[in-house]
Amino acid sequence: MNIVVCVKYVPDAQSDRTFSDDKTTDRAGVDGLLSELDEYAVEEALKLVEAGEGEVTVVTIGPDEAAEAVKKALQMGADKGVHISDDAIHGSDAVATSLLLAEAIKKIGQPDLILTGMGSTDGLMNIVPTMVAERLGLPAVTLVSSLEVNGSTVTGRRDGDTASETIEASLPALVSVTDQTNEPRYPSFKGIMAAKKKPVETWSLGDLGVDAGQVGLNNAWVQVESFEARPPREQGQVVTDEGDGGTKLAEFLSTHKFV
């Protein structure tokens, strides 16, 4: 089974994230890493291949630093990587991102399965997987908590607040997985060393046959108009219990419309 996993290089969620002067996410001023949500997709791909045969290819989009996302996936066990990098891509929205990923997958060759995380920890739009599936004309099985491939069929369980549903699709298909799917492995020393010899290709817009007028900040369908720093957290209110603590607490909750 040949699997393509779409991954993203994102700012560390523990860092103080902000925007750059052009109102795009500041990626230069903070540490970055492979999105934690994408690690579940990489792990699921590795498990499926280990249970049979095939290979796992990871694809990412971004500046030079984004190659670290591919590197981490290769250290986990993926076979090869593709890094889409071009200055014209900066500021691209979900529409352009899905176009680039779809064209890259076409260039790689039709895989049996495409896996993604449930969303990115920086943008949180959660719409790119479905857009990629639409561009490729494939069924999309999204937000699954468990995944099973049996012959030419993929089955996923999607868990809701009050019920779970089972979704089935024929391969090839695209599936996005949640953080309930598995427990991503840590790269072993052997895996870290082996990753240094695994092939990684860097593709530009020209390699994908995509025009610069279809991507980038100036061609984005959605743009940030303004932003401001979050106000500092105010000091909490201390309620001294002098026999009427319960009443004061109820008044506080009521005033702030918590009850």
C-alpha positions, 0 to 999 in steps of 0.5 A: 500500500502506497500512502501519502501523508500531508504534514505541516511545519507550525510554530510551537504552541508553547511559544508566544505566537504573533503576526508579522508586519504583513499580517501573516503568522510569524514563523521566523521569530518562534521555534517551529516543529512538525504539527502534533496533530500530523504526527497521528497521521504519520503514525497511522500510515506507518502502522498500515504499511508495517502490517503489509507492504508499501511505502510512506511519502510525506509532503509539506509546504513552506520555507526552508525551515519546513524541511524539519517537518519532513525530517521528523516524519522520516525519523519516525519511519516514513520512506521519502519526502517532498518539500514544496518551497517557493517564495511566491507561496508565502501568505497562501490560504487554504484554497492555494494550499489545497491546490499545491498539495493536490498537484504534488500528489498527482506528481508523486503518482496516485497513492492508495491512501492519503492521510492528514491530521484533523487540522493544523495547530496554527491555522485551525481551519480544518478544511484543507483535507476535504479541499484536497480530496475534492481537487483529486476527485476522491472520497473524503473520510474525515475526523476519524478516531479509528481506521481500518483498511480491508482490501479496497475499502477503508473504514473509519469511526467518527466519534461525536458527543452523543454517538459514533458513526462508521464511515466506509469508502472505496480506495483510493481515498483521503482520510483525516485522523484525530488525536484519538487514533493512536499514540505516535512513536518517538524516533529511535536512534536507528530511525534518526540515523536512517533518515539522513539517507532517505530521499527528499525532493524540493519542488517549486511552483514550476515543478508543479505547473502552478502559476504564481497568480494562484497562490500567495498573500495577494491572491488569498481569498481570506486575509487578516485585516488587523490584529492586536495583542491579547490584553494581560490577564487581570488579577482574580477576585478574592472572596472572603468568606464571612458567612456569606461566601456562598452568596457572594460566589453566586452573585459573582457567577450571576453578574458574569453570566456564568449561571 
